[in-house]
Amino acid sequence: MSNDKLNLLAVKNPSIRTLHLTWVAFFITFLVWFNHSALGAVIVTDFGLSTAQWKALLLLNVALTIPARIIVGMLVDKYGPRLVFSVLLIASSVLCTFFALAQTYEQLALTRFLMGFIGAGFVIGIRMVGEWFPAKQVGLAEGVYGGWGNFGSAAAAFALPGLALACGGENGWRYALLTTGAIALVYGVIYYRLARNTPKGSTYFKPKKTGGLEVSSKRDFIFLLAMTIPMYLALALLAWKLSPGGVGILSQGAVYVVYAILVALYLFQASQFYRVNKDMLKDGVPEMFRYKFRQVAILDINYFVTFGSELAVISMLPMFFMETFVLNPVVAGLLASGFSFMNLLARPAGGLISDSFGRRKSMLLILLGLAVGYLTMSQISGTWPVAMAVLATMACAFFVQSGSGAVFAMVPLVKRRMTGQIAGMTGAYGNVGAVVFLTVYSFVDASTFFMVIAGSSVISFAASMFLKEPAGHTAEVMDDGTVELIDVA
């Protein structure tokens, strides 16, 4: 395979075959993760849910993904993406089955919360694709992986309502959900049999220590501790939303217990960071092995805005179209799927633009387009032609998803042996964004919701001014003690 051209049709090439195997795995995780959104109107009617209860389910669906992506990132770096992806797919089929068979709102809420773990699947493929493609191609390859995989949510939006109707009866939606679970189970086995962690003869670099992200300076260590706090605050925000002052799923006493647990978990994670980095804090790190944690922090913020807003929007968009234009659930789901449909083009385009025109410049231009896109969506009303509203939605989606592609075009270039953990933290920030934006949505109308997201892009743009282009090589230590230089430019 040429270093300058990515031929996606060359399926006999092991790299391309691995890319296709992996984006399909990611596609299935998103199909399962967002299967409830497409069937929201039916579920609300069947269980007699209030608007507040439904919005609480949307929040629960993205909450657990925050710690899950951190945990899965560490597991991927240690055990390899092949095993971890297979196990996640099989586990997702079990959780999906429990959700499909739920009989009470409490069962729906619990299983939806647990299904948030499925969203960690994205992290796994980032490491896998990063292992199989060189620096000059990795942006486009990661974009194809992320974009085509993210399309699973769009597939759910336009396919599952029709499948539920085809199954017929009051349990049609349950059969549709069970079908997605069965697909995940079968593909989990297929992926384990066909995928491999690295090309033949390549080394799979692992962190020197497990349990926390390694950094290169005392300043970066403090920065890491600070950047971890928002993930716990997002979970605390969710607990507050579920308190008696919110939808009332948790008692006030239970909420206080959750707060205490979150504080204890943060302190434990901080202790793990110290354990992993104590030698560095004492003796320092040789220059050739250093990296700037600032790069990771900026990517976190950008993914907060890009993917965080995407998760929030695809969760609420079918209902938004249904209420704004007085449409039936099937038609509303089809129209709303346009937002996720753009992943097929936009995320690879973001990776390709980043590969071709530079990481920093591409990010800044895309974020400007994102702000304009959401400002436009904030003006959509029932007086608009439906076709124009769909076009505006898809145009906005292009910048949102190309921004995500540009973020993960750079993630594998920061530090190879910790790609899983860096991807996990960056991905977790996407879910922090989703929790924050969905919480905002629970208090305001759709127009204000879109304007808030547009405003948040200003912060992301300002942060990206400090993003540095990867230059030269990064150094990794082989098992025999020798040093290998990996091209990141």
DRENDO-1510 file (C-alpha; in Angstrom, 1 decimal, always signed):
<recs>
REC; n; res; u; v; w
REC; 1; MET; +0.0; +0.0; +0.0 .
REC; 2; SER; +1.3; +3.4; -1.0 .
REC; 3; ASN; +2.3; +5.8; +1.8 .
REC; 4; ASP; +0.4; +8.6; +0.1 .
REC; 5; LYS; -2.8; +6.9; -1.0 .
REC; 6; LEU; -5.5; +4.9; +0.9 .
REC; 7; ASN; -7.3; +2.5; -1.3 .
REC; 8; LEU; -10.3; +1.4; +0.7 .
REC; 9; LEU; -11.2; -1.2; -2.0 .
REC; 10; ALA; -7.9; -3.1; -1.6 .
REC; 11; VAL; -9.5; -5.6; +0.9 .
REC; 12; LYS; -6.7; -8.1; +0.3 .
REC; 13; ASN; -4.4; -5.7; +2.0 .
REC; 14; PRO; -4.2; -6.7; +5.7 .
REC; 15; SER; -4.4; -3.0; +6.8 .
REC; 16; ILE; -7.5; -2.3; +4.8 .
REC; 17; ARG; -9.1; -5.5; +5.8 .
REC; 18; THR; -8.4; -4.7; +9.5 .
REC; 19; LEU; -9.9; -1.2; +9.0 .
REC; 20; HIS; -13.1; -2.6; +7.6 .
REC; 21; LEU; -13.4; -5.3; +10.3 .
REC; 22; THR; -12.9; -2.6; +12.9 .
REC; 23; TRP; -15.3; +0.1; +11.7 .
REC; 24; VAL; -18.0; -2.6; +11.4 .
REC; 25; ALA; -17.4; -3.5; +15.0 .
REC; 26; PHE; -17.7; +0.2; +16.0 .
REC; 27; PHE; -20.8; +0.5; +13.8 .
REC; 28; ILE; -22.5; -2.3; +15.7 .
REC; 29; THR; -21.7; -0.8; +19.1 .
REC; 30; PHE; -23.4; +2.5; +18.0 .
REC; 31; LEU; -26.3; +0.6; +16.5 .
REC; 32; VAL; -26.9; -1.0; +19.9 .
REC; 33; TRP; -26.0; +2.1; +22.0 .
REC; 34; PHE; -28.6; +4.4; +20.3 .
REC; 35; ASN; -31.3; +1.8; +19.4 .
REC; 36; HIS; -33.5; +3.4; +22.1 .
REC; 37; SER; -33.4; +6.9; +20.5 .
REC; 38; ALA; -34.9; +5.7; +17.3 .
REC; 39; LEU; -37.8; +4.1; +19.2 .
REC; 40; GLY; -38.2; +6.8; +21.7 .
REC; 41; ALA; -41.8; +7.8; +20.8 .
REC; 42; VAL; -43.0; +4.1; +21.1 .
REC; 43; ILE; -41.1; +3.5; +24.4 .
REC; 44; VAL; -42.6; +6.7; +25.9 .
REC; 45; THR; -46.1; +5.7; +24.9 .
REC; 46; ASP; -45.7; +2.1; +26.0 .
REC; 47; PHE; -44.4; +3.0; +29.5 .
REC; 48; GLY; -46.4; +6.2; +29.9 .
REC; 49; LEU; -43.2; +8.2; +30.5 .
REC; 50; SER; -43.1; +11.9; +31.1 .
REC; 51; THR; -40.8; +14.2; +29.1 .
REC; 52; ALA; -38.5; +14.5; +32.1 .
REC; 53; GLN; -38.3; +10.8; +32.5 .
REC; 54; TRP; -37.4; +10.4; +28.8 .
REC; 55; LYS; -34.7; +13.1; +29.0 .
REC; 56; ALA; -33.3; +11.3; +32.1 .
REC; 57; LEU; -32.9; +8.1; +30.0 .
REC; 58; LEU; -30.9; +10.2; +27.4 .
REC; 59; LEU; -28.6; +11.3; +30.1 .
REC; 60; LEU; -28.2; +7.9; +31.6 .
REC; 61; ASN; -27.3; +6.5; +28.2 .
REC; 62; VAL; -24.1; +8.6; +28.0 .
REC; 63; ALA; -23.1; +8.8; +31.7 .
REC; 64; LEU; -21.2; +5.5; +32.3 .
REC; 65; THR; -19.3; +6.0; +29.1 .
REC; 66; ILE; -17.2; +8.7; +30.8 .
REC; 67; PRO; -15.4; +6.3; +33.2 .
REC; 68; ALA; -15.8; +3.4; +30.8 .
REC; 69; ARG; -13.7; +5.0; +28.1 .
REC; 70; ILE; -10.9; +5.6; +30.6 .
REC; 71; ILE; -11.1; +2.0; +31.8 .
REC; 72; VAL; -11.3; +0.5; +28.4 .
REC; 73; GLY; -8.4; +2.7; +27.2 .
REC; 74; MET; -6.2; +1.1; +29.9 .
REC; 75; LEU; -7.4; -2.4; +29.0 .
REC; 76; VAL; -6.7; -1.9; +25.3 .
REC; 77; ASP; -3.2; -0.7; +25.9 .
REC; 78; LYS; -2.6; -3.7; +28.2 .
REC; 79; TYR; -4.5; -6.6; +26.4 .
REC; 80; GLY; -4.8; -5.4; +22.9 .
REC; 81; PRO; -7.9; -4.2; +20.9 .
REC; 82; ARG; -8.8; -7.6; +19.4 .
REC; 83; LEU; -9.7; -9.2; +22.7 .
REC; 84; VAL; -11.2; -6.1; +24.3 .
REC; 85; PHE; -13.5; -5.3; +21.3 .
REC; 86; SER; -14.7; -8.9; +21.1 .
REC; 87; VAL; -15.6; -9.0; +24.8 .
REC; 88; LEU; -17.4; -5.6; +24.6 .
REC; 89; LEU; -19.5; -6.6; +21.7 .
REC; 90; ILE; -20.6; -9.8; +23.4 .
REC; 91; ALA; -21.4; -7.9; +26.7 .
REC; 92; SER; -23.4; -5.3; +24.7 .
REC; 93; SER; -25.7; -8.0; +23.4 .
REC; 94; VAL; -26.4; -9.1; +26.9 .
REC; 95; LEU; -27.2; -5.6; +28.1 .
REC; 96; CYS; -29.3; -4.9; +25.0 .
REC; 97; THR; -31.4; -8.0; +25.8 .
REC; 98; PHE; -32.1; -6.9; +29.3 .
REC; 99; PHE; -33.2; -3.4; +28.1 .
REC; 100; ALA; -35.5; -5.0; +25.4 .
REC; 101; LEU; -37.2; -7.1; +28.1 .
REC; 102; ALA; -37.6; -4.4; +30.7 .
REC; 103; GLN; -41.0; -4.1; +32.3 .
REC; 104; THR; -40.7; -1.0; +34.5 .
REC; 105; TYR; -39.1; +2.4; +34.2 .
REC; 106; GLU; -36.6; +1.6; +36.8 .
REC; 107; GLN; -35.4; -1.4; +34.8 .
REC; 108; LEU; -35.2; +0.8; +31.7 .
REC; 109; ALA; -33.1; +3.3; +33.6 .
REC; 110; LEU; -30.7; +0.8; +35.1 .
REC; 111; THR; -30.1; -1.1; +31.9 .
REC; 112; ARG; -29.7; +2.2; +29.9 .
REC; 113; PHE; -27.2; +3.4; +32.4 .
REC; 114; LEU; -25.2; +0.1; +32.1 .
REC; 115; MET; -25.4; +0.3; +28.3 .
REC; 116; GLY; -23.4; +3.5; +28.5 .
REC; 117; PHE; -20.4; +1.2; +28.7 .
REC; 118; ILE; -21.0; +0.2; +25.1 .
REC; 119; GLY; -19.9; +3.7; +24.1 .
REC; 120; ALA; -16.3; +2.9; +25.1 .
REC; 121; GLY; -16.0; +0.7; +21.9 .
REC; 122; PHE; -14.8; +3.8; +20.0 .
REC; 123; VAL; -11.6; +3.9; +22.0 .
REC; 124; ILE; -10.7; +0.4; +21.1 .
REC; 125; GLY; -10.6; +0.9; +17.3 .
REC; 126; ILE; -8.6; +4.1; +17.6 .
REC; 127; ARG; -5.6; +2.0; +18.9 .
REC; 128; MET; -6.2; -0.7; +16.4 .
REC; 129; VAL; -6.3; +1.6; +13.4 .
REC; 130; GLY; -3.3; +3.5; +14.7 .
REC; 131; GLU; -1.3; +0.3; +14.8 .
REC; 132; TRP; -2.1; -0.5; +11.2 .
REC; 133; PHE; -1.5; +2.8; +9.4 .
REC; 134; PRO; +1.4; +5.2; +9.0 .
REC; 135; ALA; +1.3; +8.8; +10.2 .
REC; 136; LYS; +0.6; +10.2; +6.7 .
REC; 137; GLN; -2.5; +8.1; +6.4 .
REC; 138; VAL; -3.7; +7.7; +10.0 .
REC; 139; GLY; -6.0; +10.8; +9.9 .
REC; 140; LEU; -8.0; +9.5; +6.9 .
REC; 141; ALA; -8.0; +5.9; +8.3 .
REC; 142; GLU; -9.2; +7.0; +11.7 .
REC; 143; GLY; -11.8; +9.2; +10.0 .
REC; 144; VAL; -13.1; +6.3; +8.0 .
REC; 145; TYR; -13.2; +4.2; +11.2 .
REC; 146; GLY; -15.0; +6.9; +13.2 .
REC; 147; GLY; -17.3; +8.1; +10.5 .
REC; 148; TRP; -18.5; +4.8; +9.1 .
REC; 149; GLY; -18.8; +3.4; +12.6 .
REC; 150; ASN; -20.7; +6.4; +13.9 .
REC; 151; PHE; -23.2; +5.8; +11.1 .
REC; 152; GLY; -24.6; +3.0; +13.4 .
REC; 153; SER; -26.7; +5.6; +15.2 .
REC; 154; ALA; -28.1; +6.8; +11.8 .
REC; 155; ALA; -28.8; +3.2; +10.8 .
REC; 156; ALA; -30.7; +2.8; +14.1 .
REC; 157; ALA; -32.7; +6.0; +13.4 .
REC; 158; PHE; -34.0; +5.0; +10.0 .
REC; 159; ALA; -34.1; +1.2; +10.2 .
REC; 160; LEU; -35.4; +0.3; +13.7 .
REC; 161; PRO; -38.8; +2.1; +13.5 .
REC; 162; GLY; -39.6; +0.3; +10.3 .
REC; 163; LEU; -38.3; -3.0; +11.7 .
REC; 164; ALA; -40.5; -2.5; +14.8 .
REC; 165; LEU; -43.5; -1.9; +12.6 .
REC; 166; ALA; -42.7; -5.0; +10.5 .
REC; 167; CYS; -42.5; -7.1; +13.6 .
REC; 168; GLY; -46.0; -5.9; +14.5 .
REC; 169; GLY; -47.9; -5.8; +17.7 .
REC; 170; GLU; -47.2; -3.9; +20.9 .
REC; 171; ASN; -43.8; -5.8; +21.3 .
REC; 172; GLY; -42.5; -4.9; +17.9 .
REC; 173; TRP; -40.0; -2.4; +19.4 .
REC; 174; ARG; -38.7; -5.1; +21.7 .
REC; 175; TYR; -38.0; -7.5; +18.8 .
REC; 176; ALA; -36.2; -4.8; +16.9 .
REC; 177; LEU; -33.9; -4.2; +19.9 .
REC; 178; LEU; -33.3; -7.9; +20.4 .
REC; 179; THR; -32.2; -8.1; +16.7 .
REC; 180; THR; -29.5; -5.5; +17.3 .
REC; 181; GLY; -28.3; -7.5; +20.3 .
REC; 182; ALA; -28.1; -10.7; +18.3 .
REC; 183; ILE; -26.0; -8.9; +15.6 .
REC; 184; ALA; -23.5; -7.8; +18.3 .
REC; 185; LEU; -23.2; -11.3; +19.8 .
REC; 186; VAL; -22.4; -12.9; +16.4 .
REC; 187; TYR; -19.9; -10.2; +15.3 .
REC; 188; GLY; -18.1; -10.3; +18.6 .
REC; 189; VAL; -17.1; -13.9; +17.8 .
REC; 190; ILE; -16.3; -13.0; +14.2 .
REC; 191; TYR; -14.0; -10.1; +15.2 .
REC; 192; TYR; -12.0; -12.3; +17.6 .
REC; 193; ARG; -11.4; -14.9; +14.9 .
REC; 194; LEU; -10.4; -12.5; +12.1 .
REC; 195; ALA; -8.7; -9.4; +13.7 .
REC; 196; ARG; -5.1; -9.1; +14.8 .
REC; 197; ASN; -3.6; -6.4; +17.0 .
REC; 198; THR; -0.6; -5.4; +14.8 .
REC; 199; PRO; +0.8; -6.1; +11.3 .
REC; 200; LYS; +3.0; -9.2; +11.1 .
REC; 201; GLY; +6.4; -8.4; +12.6 .
REC; 202; SER; +5.3; -5.2; +14.4 .
REC; 203; THR; +5.7; -4.6; +18.1 .
REC; 204; TYR; +2.6; -3.8; +20.2 .
REC; 205; PHE; +4.0; -1.2; +22.7 .
REC; 206; LYS; +2.5; -1.3; +26.2 .
REC; 207; PRO; +2.7; +1.3; +29.0 .
REC; 208; LYS; +5.5; +0.7; +31.5 .
REC; 209; LYS; +2.9; +0.8; +34.3 .
REC; 210; THR; -0.9; +0.4; +34.3 .
REC; 211; GLY; -3.5; +2.2; +36.3 .
REC; 212; GLY; -3.0; +5.7; +35.0 .
REC; 213; LEU; -1.7; +8.0; +32.3 .
REC; 214; GLU; +2.0; +8.7; +32.3 .
REC; 215; VAL; +3.1; +12.3; +31.9 .
REC; 216; SER; +6.5; +13.9; +31.3 .
REC; 217; SER; +6.8; +16.8; +33.9 .
REC; 218; LYS; +5.6; +17.9; +37.3 .
REC; 219; ARG; +3.6; +20.7; +35.6 .
REC; 220; ASP; +1.9; +18.1; +33.4 .
REC; 221; PHE; +1.1; +15.9; +36.4 .
REC; 222; ILE; -0.8; +18.8; +38.0 .
REC; 223; PHE; -2.5; +19.5; +34.7 .
REC; 224; LEU; -3.6; +15.9; +34.5 .
REC; 225; LEU; -5.1; +16.0; +38.0 .
REC; 226; ALA; -7.0; +19.1; +37.0 .
REC; 227; MET; -8.3; +17.8; +33.7 .
REC; 228; THR; -9.6; +14.7; +35.4 .
REC; 229; ILE; -12.0; +16.7; +37.7 .
REC; 230; PRO; -14.6; +17.6; +35.0 .
REC; 231; MET; -15.3; +14.0; +34.3 .
REC; 232; TYR; -16.4; +13.5; +37.9 .
REC; 233; LEU; -18.3; +16.8; +37.9 .
REC; 234; ALA; -20.2; +15.5; +34.9 .
REC; 235; LEU; -21.2; +12.4; +36.8 .
REC; 236; ALA; -22.1; +14.5; +39.9 .
REC; 237; LEU; -24.3; +16.7; +37.5 .
REC; 238; LEU; -26.1; +13.6; +36.3 .
REC; 239; ALA; -26.7; +12.4; +39.9 .
REC; 240; TRP; -28.1; +15.9; +40.7 .
REC; 241; LYS; -30.4; +15.7; +37.7 .
REC; 242; LEU; -31.7; +12.3; +38.9 .
REC; 243; SER; -32.4; +13.7; +42.5 .
REC; 244; PRO; -35.8; +14.7; +43.9 .
REC; 245; GLY; -35.1; +18.1; +42.5 .
REC; 246; GLY; -34.9; +16.6; +39.0 .
REC; 247; VAL; -36.8; +13.5; +37.8 .
REC; 248; GLY; -36.7; +11.8; +41.2 .
REC; 249; ILE; -35.2; +8.5; +40.3 .
REC; 250; LEU; -32.7; +8.8; +43.2 .
REC; 251; SER; -33.5; +9.8; +46.8 .
REC; 252; GLN; -31.6; +12.8; +48.2 .
REC; 253; GLY; -29.7; +10.4; +50.5 .
REC; 254; ALA; -28.7; +8.2; +47.5 .
REC; 255; VAL; -27.4; +11.3; +45.7 .
REC; 256; TYR; -25.2; +12.2; +48.7 .
REC; 257; VAL; -23.8; +8.7; +48.6 .
REC; 258; VAL; -23.1; +9.1; +44.9 .
REC; 259; TYR; -21.2; +12.3; +45.6 .
REC; 260; ALA; -19.1; +10.6; +48.3 .
REC; 261; ILE; -18.3; +7.7; +46.0 .
REC; 262; LEU; -17.2; +10.1; +43.2 .
REC; 263; VAL; -14.9; +12.0; +45.6 .
REC; 264; ALA; -13.4; +8.7; +46.8 .
REC; 265; LEU; -13.0; +7.5; +43.2 .
REC; 266; TYR; -11.2; +10.7; +42.2 .
REC; 267; LEU; -8.8; +10.4; +45.1 .
REC; 268; PHE; -8.2; +6.8; +44.2 .
REC; 269; GLN; -7.5; +7.7; +40.6 .
REC; 270; ALA; -5.2; +10.6; +41.7 .
REC; 271; SER; -3.3; +8.0; +43.8 .
REC; 272; GLN; -2.9; +5.8; +40.8 .
REC; 273; PHE; -1.6; +8.7; +38.8 .
REC; 274; TYR; +1.0; +9.3; +41.5 .
REC; 275; ARG; +2.0; +5.6; +41.6 .
REC; 276; VAL; +2.5; +5.5; +37.8 .
REC; 277; ASN; +4.4; +8.8; +37.7 .
REC; 278; LYS; +6.3; +8.9; +41.0 .
REC; 279; ASP; +9.6; +8.0; +39.3 .
REC; 280; MET; +9.1; +10.8; +36.8 .
REC; 281; LEU; +8.3; +13.3; +39.6 .
REC; 282; LYS; +11.6; +12.3; +41.3 .
REC; 283; ASP; +14.0; +11.7; +38.5 .
REC; 284; GLY; +12.4; +13.4; +35.4 .
REC; 285; VAL; +12.1; +12.0; +31.9 .
REC; 286; PRO; +14.7; +12.0; +29.2 .
REC; 287; GLU; +13.9; +14.6; +26.5 .
REC; 288; MET; +13.4; +12.1; +23.7 .
REC; 289; PHE; +10.6; +10.3; +25.7 .
REC; 290; ARG; +8.7; +13.4; +26.6 .
REC; 291; TYR; +5.4; +14.6; +25.2 .
REC; 292; LYS; +3.2; +17.7; +26.0 .
REC; 293; PHE; +0.1; +16.8; +28.0 .
REC; 294; ARG; -1.2; +20.2; +26.8 .
REC; 295; GLN; -1.8; +18.5; +23.4 .
REC; 296; VAL; -4.1; +16.0; +25.1 .
REC; 297; ALA; -6.0; +18.7; +27.1 .
REC; 298; ILE; -6.7; +20.7; +23.9 .
REC; 299; LEU; -7.9; +17.6; +22.1 .
REC; 300; ASP; -10.1; +16.8; +25.1 .
REC; 301; ILE; -11.8; +20.3; +25.0 .
REC; 302; ASN; -12.3; +20.0; +21.2 .
REC; 303; TYR; -13.9; +16.6; +21.5 .
REC; 304; PHE; -16.1; +18.0; +24.3 .
REC; 305; VAL; -17.6; +20.4; +21.8 .
REC; 306; THR; -17.6; +18.2; +18.7 .
REC; 307; PHE; -18.5; +14.7; +19.7 .
REC; 308; GLY; -20.3; +15.9; +22.9 .
REC; 309; SER; -22.7; +18.0; +20.9 .
REC; 310; GLU; -23.1; +15.2; +18.3 .
REC; 311; LEU; -24.2; +12.7; +21.0 .
REC; 312; ALA; -26.6; +15.2; +22.5 .
REC; 313; VAL; -28.1; +16.2; +19.2 .
REC; 314; ILE; -28.7; +12.7; +17.8 .
REC; 315; SER; -30.4; +11.9; +21.1 .
REC; 316; MET; -32.9; +14.7; +20.8 .
REC; 317; LEU; -33.2; +15.3; +17.1 .
REC; 318; PRO; -35.8; +12.7; +16.2 .
REC; 319; MET; -38.2; +14.1; +18.8 .
REC; 320; PHE; -37.3; +17.7; +17.7 .
REC; 321; PHE; -38.3; +17.0; +14.1 .
REC; 322; MET; -41.4; +15.2; +15.2 .
REC; 323; GLU; -42.6; +18.1; +17.4 .
REC; 324; THR; -41.4; +21.0; +15.2 .
REC; 325; PHE; -42.9; +19.7; +12.0 .
REC; 326; VAL; -45.7; +17.5; +13.4 .
REC; 327; LEU; -44.3; +14.3; +11.8 .
REC; 328; ASN; -44.9; +10.6; +12.6 .
REC; 329; PRO; -42.0; +8.8; +14.4 .
REC; 330; VAL; -40.8; +6.9; +11.3 .
REC; 331; VAL; -40.5; +10.0; +9.1 .
REC; 332; ALA; -39.0; +12.1; +11.9 .
REC; 333; GLY; -36.4; +9.3; +12.5 .
REC; 334; LEU; -35.5; +9.2; +8.8 .
REC; 335; LEU; -35.0; +13.0; +8.7 .
REC; 336; ALA; -33.1; +13.2; +11.9 .
REC; 337; SER; -30.8; +10.4; +10.6 .
REC; 338; GLY; -29.3; +13.0; +8.2 .
REC; 339; PHE; -27.2; +14.4; +11.1 .
REC; 340; SER; -25.5; +11.0; +11.7 .
REC; 341; PHE; -25.6; +10.1; +8.0 .
REC; 342; MET; -23.0; +12.8; +7.4 .
REC; 343; ASN; -20.5; +10.8; +9.4 .
REC; 344; LEU; -19.9; +8.7; +6.3 .
REC; 345; LEU; -18.4; +11.7; +4.5 .
REC; 346; ALA; -17.5; +14.3; +7.2 .
REC; 347; ARG; -15.4; +12.3; +9.6 .
REC; 348; PRO; -13.1; +10.9; +7.0 .
REC; 349; ALA; -13.0; +14.4; +5.4 .
REC; 350; GLY; -11.9; +15.9; +8.7 .
REC; 351; GLY; -9.1; +13.3; +8.9 .
REC; 352; LEU; -8.0; +13.9; +5.3 .
REC; 353; ILE; -8.0; +17.6; +5.7 .
REC; 354; SER; -5.9; +17.3; +8.9 .
REC; 355; ASP; -3.5; +15.0; +7.1 .
REC; 356; SER; -3.2; +17.3; +4.1 .
REC; 357; PHE; -3.3; +20.9; +5.5 .
REC; 358; GLY; -1.9; +20.6; +9.1 .
REC; 359; ARG; -3.5; +19.6; +12.4 .
REC; 360; ARG; -3.8; +23.1; +13.9 .
REC; 361; LYS; -5.0; +25.1; +10.9 .
REC; 362; SER; -7.6; +22.4; +10.0 .
REC; 363; MET; -9.0; +22.4; +13.5 .
REC; 364; LEU; -9.4; +26.2; +13.7 .
REC; 365; LEU; -11.2; +26.4; +10.4 .
REC; 366; ILE; -13.5; +23.5; +11.2 .
REC; 367; LEU; -14.5; +25.0; +14.6 .
REC; 368; LEU; -15.5; +28.2; +12.9 .
REC; 369; GLY; -17.8; +26.3; +10.6 .
REC; 370; LEU; -19.2; +24.4; +13.6 .
REC; 371; ALA; -20.2; +27.6; +15.3 .
REC; 372; VAL; -22.0; +29.0; +12.2 .
REC; 373; GLY; -23.7; +25.6; +11.7 .
REC; 374; TYR; -25.2; +25.5; +15.2 .
REC; 375; LEU; -26.3; +29.2; +15.0 .
REC; 376; THR; -28.2; +28.3; +11.9 .
REC; 377; MET; -29.8; +25.3; +13.5 .
REC; 378; SER; -31.0; +27.6; +16.4 .
REC; 379; GLN; -33.2; +29.4; +13.9 .
REC; 380; ILE; -35.1; +26.3; +12.6 .
REC; 381; SER; -38.8; +26.6; +13.3 .
REC; 382; GLY; -42.1; +25.1; +12.0 .
REC; 383; THR; -42.2; +27.9; +9.4 .
REC; 384; TRP; -39.2; +26.5; +7.6 .
REC; 385; PRO; -39.6; +24.1; +4.7 .
REC; 386; VAL; -38.7; +20.6; +6.0 .
REC; 387; ALA; -36.1; +20.1; +3.2 .
REC; 388; MET; -34.3; +23.3; +4.2 .
REC; 389; ALA; -34.2; +22.3; +7.9 .
REC; 390; VAL; -32.7; +18.9; +6.9 .
REC; 391; LEU; -30.1; +20.6; +4.7 .
REC; 392; ALA; -29.1; +23.0; +7.5 .
REC; 393; THR; -28.8; +20.1; +9.9 .
REC; 394; MET; -26.6; +18.1; +7.6 .
REC; 395; ALA; -24.4; +21.1; +6.8 .
REC; 396; CYS; -23.9; +21.7; +10.5 .
REC; 397; ALA; -23.2; +18.0; +11.0 .
REC; 398; PHE; -20.4; +18.1; +8.4 .
REC; 399; PHE; -18.4; +20.5; +10.6 .
REC; 400; VAL; -19.3; +18.7; +13.8 .
REC; 401; GLN; -18.1; +15.4; +12.6 .
REC; 402; SER; -15.1; +16.6; +10.6 .
REC; 403; GLY; -14.0; +18.2; +13.8 .
REC; 404; SER; -14.2; +14.9; +15.5 .
REC; 405; GLY; -12.2; +13.4; +12.7 .
REC; 406; ALA; -9.6; +16.1; +13.0 .
REC; 407; VAL; -9.2; +15.4; +16.7 .
REC; 408; PHE; -8.6; +11.7; +16.3 .
REC; 409; ALA; -6.3; +12.3; +13.3 .
REC; 410; MET; -3.9; +13.6; +16.0 .
REC; 411; VAL; -4.6; +11.3; +19.0 .
REC; 412; PRO; -2.5; +8.4; +17.7 .
REC; 413; LEU; +0.5; +10.8; +17.1 .
REC; 414; VAL; +0.8; +12.0; +20.7 .
REC; 415; LYS; +2.4; +8.9; +22.3 .
REC; 416; ARG; +2.0; +5.5; +20.6 .
REC; 417; ARG; +2.2; +3.2; +23.7 .
REC; 418; MET; -0.5; +5.2; +25.5 .
REC; 419; THR; -2.8; +5.7; +22.5 .
REC; 420; GLY; -5.6; +3.8; +24.2 .
REC; 421; GLN; -5.5; +5.9; +27.3 .
REC; 422; ILE; -5.2; +9.1; +25.5 .
REC; 423; ALA; -8.1; +8.1; +23.2 .
REC; 424; GLY; -10.0; +7.0; +26.3 .
REC; 425; MET; -9.6; +10.4; +28.1 .
REC; 426; THR; -10.4; +12.4; +24.9 .
REC; 427; GLY; -13.3; +10.1; +24.2 .
REC; 428; ALA; -14.5; +10.5; +27.8 .
REC; 429; TYR; -14.6; +14.3; +27.3 .
REC; 430; GLY; -16.9; +13.8; +24.4 .
REC; 431; ASN; -19.3; +12.2; +26.9 .
REC; 432; VAL; -18.8; +14.9; +29.4 .
REC; 433; GLY; -19.9; +17.3; +26.7 .
REC; 434; ALA; -22.9; +15.1; +26.0 .
REC; 435; VAL; -24.0; +15.1; +29.7 .
REC; 436; VAL; -23.5; +18.9; +29.9 .
REC; 437; PHE; -25.3; +19.7; +26.7 .
REC; 438; LEU; -28.2; +17.3; +27.5 .
REC; 439; THR; -28.5; +18.8; +30.9 .
REC; 440; VAL; -28.7; +22.2; +29.3 .
REC; 441; TYR; -31.4; +20.8; +26.9 .
REC; 442; SER; -33.5; +19.6; +29.9 .
REC; 443; PHE; -33.9; +23.2; +31.0 .
REC; 444; VAL; -34.2; +25.2; +27.8 .
REC; 445; ASP; -35.8; +25.0; +24.4 .
REC; 446; ALA; -34.1; +23.6; +21.3 .
REC; 447; SER; -33.1; +27.0; +19.9 .
REC; 448; THR; -31.3; +28.0; +23.1 .
REC; 449; PHE; -29.8; +24.6; +23.2 .
REC; 450; PHE; -28.2; +25.0; +19.8 .
REC; 451; MET; -27.0; +28.5; +20.6 .
REC; 452; VAL; -25.2; +27.2; +23.8 .
REC; 453; ILE; -23.3; +24.7; +21.7 .
REC; 454; ALA; -22.3; +27.4; +19.2 .
REC; 455; GLY; -21.0; +29.5; +22.1 .
REC; 456; SER; -19.0; +26.7; +23.5 .
REC; 457; SER; -17.1; +26.4; +20.2 .
REC; 458; VAL; -15.5; +29.8; +21.0 .
REC; 459; ILE; -13.7; +28.3; +24.0 .
REC; 460; SER; -12.6; +25.4; +21.9 .
REC; 461; PHE; -11.3; +27.7; +19.1 .
REC; 462; ALA; -9.3; +29.7; +21.7 .
REC; 463; ALA; -7.8; +26.6; +23.1 .
REC; 464; SER; -6.8; +25.3; +19.7 .
REC; 465; MET; -4.7; +28.4; +19.1 .
REC; 466; PHE; -2.2; +26.7; +21.5 .
REC; 467; LEU; -2.2; +23.4; +19.6 .
REC; 468; LYS; +1.2; +22.3; +18.3 .
REC; 469; GLU; +1.9; +20.4; +15.1 .
REC; 470; PRO; +3.4; +17.0; +15.7 .
REC; 471; ALA; +7.0; +17.2; +14.5 .
REC; 472; GLY; +9.6; +14.6; +13.7 .
REC; 473; HIS; +9.5; +11.3; +15.6 .
REC; 474; THR; +8.4; +9.9; +19.0 .
REC; 475; ALA; +10.6; +7.4; +20.8 .
REC; 476; GLU; +9.4; +4.1; +22.2 .
REC; 477; VAL; +11.4; +1.5; +24.1 .
REC; 478; MET; +11.4; -2.1; +22.7 .
REC; 479; ASP; +11.2; -5.2; +24.9 .
REC; 480; ASP; +14.9; -5.7; +24.5 .
REC; 481; GLY; +15.7; -2.2; +25.7 .
REC; 482; THR; +16.5; -0.7; +22.3 .
REC; 483; VAL; +14.8; +2.5; +21.2 .
REC; 484; GLU; +12.5; +2.7; +18.1 .
REC; 485; LEU; +11.6; +6.0; +16.5 .
REC; 486; ILE; +8.1; +6.3; +15.2 .
REC; 487; ASP; +7.2; +8.9; +12.5 .
REC; 488; VAL; +4.5; +11.3; +13.7 .
REC; 489; ALA; +4.9; +13.9; +10.9 .
</recs>
